[in-house]
């Protein structure tokens, strides 16, 4: 029995485990079912999260570099510097989350563009059906 993934009650959960395991087709269907404002809000939220993760990685890397310089000055090159494995793990985990968020942002952007296109056509009254109003056509 195949289970279906429904949109979360709170759209902020798009990057949660239910969506991480969703097939691209299932995720596209979910994104298409959401309104434009929700898509835009989630895109903005994920962009901010990416910026924060990138900033975190920058700060960790700067700390590692400073630690390496201080240790090198203290030991005067007697021991090779090995960064704390916890810091390296944090950087790697942040990079994995950033990659996932970038993919989700791309999917969100596509869904937003589709929604905007649909909304623009509806607002403009675009119709591909001929009109029976009569009149002069130029």
trRosetta pair geometry for C-beta under 8 A, 3 or more apart (Angstrom, degrees):
i j d omega theta_ij theta_ji phi_ij phi_ji
4 26 7.9 -173 -153 -138 64 117
5 18 5.7 150 -144 172 115 102
5 19 7.4 135 172 -86 145 55
5 22 5.2 -92 41 -102 169 112
5 26 5.4 75 39 168 120 128
5 30 6.5 -48 108 -66 104 133
6 30 7.8 136 -176 -114 22 106
7 11 7.1 -17 178 -101 107 78
7 30 5.2 149 -79 -158 82 96
7 33 6.0 -140 -38 89 133 123
7 34 6.2 149 -126 -70 149 99
8 11 6.3 153 71 -98 98 29
8 12 7.8 -91 95 55 138 49
8 13 3.9 -117 155 62 178 125
8 14 7.0 -136 21 -63 124 52
8 16 7.1 84 -67 30 151 134
8 18 7.0 142 -65 60 105 143
9 13 7.9 47 49 14 60 135
10 13 5.5 91 83 -13 84 103
11 14 5.9 8 175 -38 68 104
11 34 6.6 94 -115 -135 130 142
11 38 4.8 164 -61 -169 169 110
11 41 7.1 92 86 83 135 113
11 42 5.4 -98 140 -66 114 122
12 42 6.9 -167 -96 -109 45 88
12 45 6.4 -97 -121 153 88 170
13 16 4.2 -18 -175 -8 81 132
13 18 7.1 33 145 38 111 115
13 19 7.4 148 132 -8 71 120
14 19 5.2 46 -178 -39 50 171
14 42 5.4 50 11 -158 146 142
14 46 7.9 -65 78 -58 121 124
14 104 6.5 135 131 -168 112 134
14 108 7.9 73 144 -77 161 116
15 19 6.3 -77 -101 72 15 131
15 20 7.2 51 -177 -61 50 90
15 46 6.6 141 -52 -101 135 110
15 49 8.0 -120 13 76 170 167
15 100 7.0 109 -152 129 102 113
15 101 6.4 3 -118 -98 139 80
15 104 5.9 -84 -93 -34 91 177
16 19 5.8 89 59 20 63 97
16 20 7.0 -111 116 -13 32 97
17 20 5.3 -51 -137 31 37 116
17 21 6.5 18 169 -6 68 107
18 21 6.9 -75 -160 43 22 96
18 22 6.8 38 145 -45 61 104
19 22 5.1 -35 -145 6 44 122
19 27 6.3 87 -157 -111 87 105
19 30 7.5 -124 -111 77 101 161
19 104 7.5 62 139 -113 129 125
20 100 6.9 -9 -120 -157 98 137
22 26 4.4 -128 -172 92 98 117
22 27 4.4 125 110 -60 126 87
22 30 7.0 -35 -169 0 163 138
23 26 4.6 91 52 8 81 103
23 27 6.9 -152 87 -5 40 86
24 27 5.8 -56 -144 39 30 110
24 28 6.2 34 157 -22 65 106
24 107 7.9 -148 -144 -106 81 128
25 28 5.7 -53 -147 35 29 112
25 29 6.5 32 153 -21 63 105
26 29 5.7 -53 -151 34 32 113
26 30 6.5 32 151 -18 65 104
27 30 5.6 -53 -149 36 34 111
27 31 6.2 32 154 -18 67 107
27 107 6.1 -22 134 -173 124 155
28 31 5.7 -55 -145 39 30 110
28 32 6.2 31 156 -20 65 108
28 107 7.0 -120 -85 -158 69 108
28 111 7.4 -175 -144 -79 62 104
29 32 5.8 -56 -147 37 28 111
29 33 6.6 28 153 -23 61 107
30 33 5.8 -60 -155 31 31 111
30 34 7.1 28 152 -24 63 105
31 34 6.0 -58 -157 25 36 111
31 39 6.7 78 -165 -108 87 112
31 107 6.1 -154 -56 150 162 100
31 108 6.6 -146 -137 -103 130 52
31 110 7.9 61 124 81 151 89
31 111 3.9 -106 151 -90 120 154
32 111 6.1 -134 -72 -135 54 104
32 114 6.9 -40 -111 99 89 145
34 38 4.6 -105 174 84 114 131
34 39 5.6 138 104 -55 117 87
34 111 7.4 40 57 158 103 141
35 38 5.1 92 61 9 76 104
35 39 7.2 -144 99 -5 39 91
35 115 7.6 112 -173 -147 37 145
36 39 5.7 -59 -149 37 32 112
36 40 6.2 28 157 -17 68 108
36 112 6.7 91 -144 -136 78 71
36 115 4.4 175 -88 139 92 141
36 116 6.9 105 -127 -66 130 66
36 119 6.5 -8 -52 -41 149 146
37 40 5.8 -57 -145 39 30 109
37 41 6.2 30 156 -19 65 108
38 41 5.8 -54 -144 37 29 111
38 42 6.3 25 158 -15 64 108
39 42 6.0 -60 -149 39 27 107
39 43 6.3 30 153 -22 64 108
39 108 5.6 165 -169 -162 86 89
39 111 5.3 -141 -135 106 141 113
39 112 4.9 -180 129 -79 130 84
39 115 6.4 159 29 7 154 152
40 43 5.6 -52 -146 34 31 114
40 44 6.4 30 156 -17 65 106
40 112 6.1 99 -73 -118 74 127
41 44 5.8 -56 -150 38 30 110
41 45 6.3 32 152 -21 65 107
42 45 5.5 -51 -144 35 34 114
42 46 6.3 30 158 -15 66 105
42 108 6.0 -146 97 -123 105 142
43 46 6.1 -59 -149 39 27 106
43 47 6.3 30 152 -21 64 107
43 105 5.9 98 -142 -138 78 77
43 108 4.3 180 -82 129 96 139
43 109 6.5 107 -126 -66 136 67
43 112 6.5 -19 -36 -44 151 142
44 47 5.6 -53 -146 35 31 113
44 48 6.5 32 155 -18 64 103
45 48 5.9 -56 -154 35 30 110
45 49 6.4 30 149 -19 65 107
46 49 5.3 -51 -145 36 37 115
46 50 6.3 42 153 -23 66 100
46 101 4.9 180 -171 -165 105 102
46 104 6.0 -136 -136 95 161 114
46 105 5.2 -160 107 -75 132 96
46 108 7.1 153 31 5 143 155
47 50 5.7 -49 -150 32 32 113
47 51 6.6 33 151 -18 62 104
47 105 6.4 100 -68 -119 77 136
48 51 5.7 -54 -151 36 34 113
48 52 6.4 33 152 -19 66 106
49 52 5.7 -54 -148 37 32 112
49 53 6.3 31 154 -17 66 106
49 101 6.0 -143 93 -131 115 155
50 53 5.8 -57 -148 38 30 109
50 54 6.2 30 154 -18 65 107
50 98 5.6 96 -137 -135 84 82
50 101 5.1 -167 -73 108 98 138
50 102 6.7 94 -111 -66 140 76
50 105 7.4 -28 -34 -39 143 146
51 54 5.8 -56 -146 38 29 111
51 55 6.3 31 154 -19 64 107
52 55 5.6 -53 -147 37 31 112
52 56 6.3 36 151 -23 64 104
53 56 5.4 -49 -147 33 33 116
53 57 6.5 34 153 -18 64 102
53 94 4.6 170 -172 -163 102 101
53 97 6.0 -147 -123 88 158 116
53 98 5.2 -162 105 -71 140 98
53 101 7.7 148 18 21 148 150
54 57 5.7 -51 -150 35 33 111
54 58 6.4 36 150 -21 64 104
54 94 7.8 162 -71 158 33 122
54 98 6.7 92 -62 -110 82 139
55 58 5.5 -52 -149 34 33 115
55 59 6.4 31 154 -17 66 105
56 59 5.9 -57 -149 37 30 109
56 60 6.4 29 154 -18 65 106
56 90 7.7 -106 146 154 114 113
56 94 5.9 -157 86 -115 118 151
57 60 5.7 -54 -145 37 32 110
57 61 6.2 31 156 -18 66 108
57 91 5.2 95 -132 -131 93 82
57 94 5.1 -166 -64 99 105 149
57 95 7.1 84 -98 -58 147 80
58 61 5.9 -58 -148 39 27 110
58 62 6.3 28 153 -19 64 107
59 62 5.6 -52 -145 37 32 112
59 63 6.4 34 154 -21 64 104
60 63 5.7 -54 -150 35 32 112
60 64 6.4 33 152 -20 65 104
60 87 5.3 168 -173 -162 112 98
60 90 6.0 -164 -113 93 161 123
60 91 5.7 -154 95 -69 143 97
61 64 5.6 -50 -147 34 33 112
61 65 6.4 34 154 -19 64 105
61 91 7.0 85 -61 -104 88 136
62 65 5.7 -54 -148 36 32 112
62 66 6.3 31 154 -18 65 106
63 66 5.7 -55 -147 38 31 110
63 67 6.1 33 154 -20 65 108
63 87 7.3 -138 86 -131 116 142
64 67 5.6 -54 -146 38 29 113
64 68 6.3 33 153 -23 64 106
64 83 4.6 3 -145 -122 121 126
64 84 7.5 -133 -106 25 95 83
64 87 5.8 160 -73 135 113 152
65 68 5.6 -53 -148 34 30 114
65 69 6.5 30 153 -19 64 104
66 69 5.7 -54 -149 35 32 111
66 70 6.4 29 154 -16 66 107
67 70 5.9 -56 -147 38 30 109
67 71 6.2 27 156 -16 65 110
67 81 7.7 144 115 -159 86 129
67 83 7.4 106 79 -120 130 76
67 84 8.0 -13 113 -14 168 101
68 71 5.9 -57 -144 40 28 109
68 72 6.1 29 156 -21 64 109
68 81 4.5 92 -131 163 89 169
68 83 7.3 -43 -64 -77 107 85
69 72 5.8 -55 -144 36 28 112
69 73 6.4 27 156 -18 63 106
70 73 5.8 -55 -149 36 30 110
70 74 6.3 25 154 -16 65 110
71 74 5.7 -58 -144 40 31 109
71 75 5.8 3 166 5 70 114
71 79 7.7 -70 161 75 113 104
71 81 5.5 124 84 -102 137 109
72 75 6.5 -63 -129 53 23 91
72 76 7.4 75 168 -99 54 17
72 77 6.2 34 -156 -68 82 61
72 81 6.5 -55 -59 -46 91 125
73 76 7.2 13 -172 -74 24 58
75 78 4.5 -114 169 36 99 96
75 79 5.3 -60 173 27 159 91
83 87 5.6 -93 161 70 110 124
83 88 5.6 119 99 -50 118 104
84 87 4.5 84 73 2 96 105
84 88 7.2 -175 92 -6 52 84
85 88 5.5 -56 -147 40 40 112
85 89 6.1 44 153 -23 70 105
86 89 5.6 -52 -146 36 30 113
86 90 6.4 35 153 -22 63 104
87 90 5.6 -51 -149 33 32 113
87 91 6.6 32 152 -18 64 103
88 91 5.7 -51 -151 34 33 112
88 92 6.4 32 152 -17 65 106
89 92 5.7 -56 -147 39 32 111
89 93 6.2 31 155 -18 67 107
90 93 5.8 -55 -144 38 29 110
90 94 6.3 31 155 -20 64 107
91 94 5.7 -55 -149 36 29 112
91 95 6.4 31 153 -21 64 105
92 95 5.7 -54 -150 34 31 112
92 96 6.6 32 152 -19 64 103
93 96 5.7 -52 -151 34 34 112
93 97 6.5 31 153 -15 66 105
94 97 5.8 -56 -148 39 33 109
94 98 6.1 37 152 -23 67 106
95 98 5.5 -51 -144 35 31 115
95 99 6.5 34 155 -21 63 103
96 99 5.8 -52 -151 33 30 112
96 100 6.6 29 151 -16 63 105
97 100 5.6 -55 -149 38 34 111
97 101 6.1 32 153 -17 68 108
98 101 5.8 -57 -144 40 29 110
98 102 6.2 33 155 -23 64 105
99 102 5.7 -51 -147 33 29 113
99 103 6.6 30 153 -18 62 104
100 103 5.8 -55 -154 34 32 111
100 104 6.4 27 151 -15 66 107
101 104 5.5 -54 -145 41 34 111
101 105 6.1 40 153 -24 67 104
102 105 5.5 -50 -145 35 31 114
102 106 6.5 35 153 -21 62 101
103 106 5.7 -52 -153 32 31 112
103 107 6.6 30 149 -16 64 104
104 107 5.5 -53 -150 38 36 113
104 108 6.2 38 150 -21 67 105
105 108 5.5 -51 -144 38 33 113
105 109 6.2 37 154 -23 65 103
106 109 5.7 -50 -146 33 30 113
106 110 6.6 33 153 -19 62 103
107 110 5.8 -53 -153 34 32 112
107 111 6.5 29 151 -16 65 107
108 111 5.6 -57 -148 39 33 110
108 112 6.1 36 152 -22 68 105
109 112 5.5 -51 -145 35 31 113
109 113 6.4 33 154 -19 64 104
110 113 5.8 -54 -149 35 30 111
110 114 6.5 30 152 -18 64 104
111 114 5.7 -52 -149 36 33 112
111 115 6.3 32 152 -18 65 106
112 115 5.7 -55 -147 38 31 110
112 116 6.2 30 155 -19 66 107
113 116 5.7 -52 -142 38 30 110
113 117 6.3 33 156 -20 63 106
114 117 5.8 -56 -150 36 29 112
114 118 6.3 27 153 -17 64 107
115 118 5.7 -57 -148 39 31 110
115 119 6.0 29 155 -18 67 109
116 119 5.6 -54 -141 40 30 110
116 120 6.1 34 156 -23 65 106
117 120 5.8 -52 -144 34 28 111
117 121 6.5 25 157 -16 62 106
118 121 6.0 -58 -151 37 28 109
118 122 6.3 26 153 -17 64 109
119 122 5.7 -57 -146 39 31 110
119 123 6.1 29 157 -18 67 109
120 123 5.9 -56 -143 39 28 108
120 124 6.1 18 160 -11 64 113
121 124 6.0 -61 -141 43 27 104
121 126 4.3 -71 -157 41 79 128
122 125 7.7 28 175 -73 30 35
122 126 7.7 -59 -55 33 21 87
127 131 7.5 95 87 -64 136 88
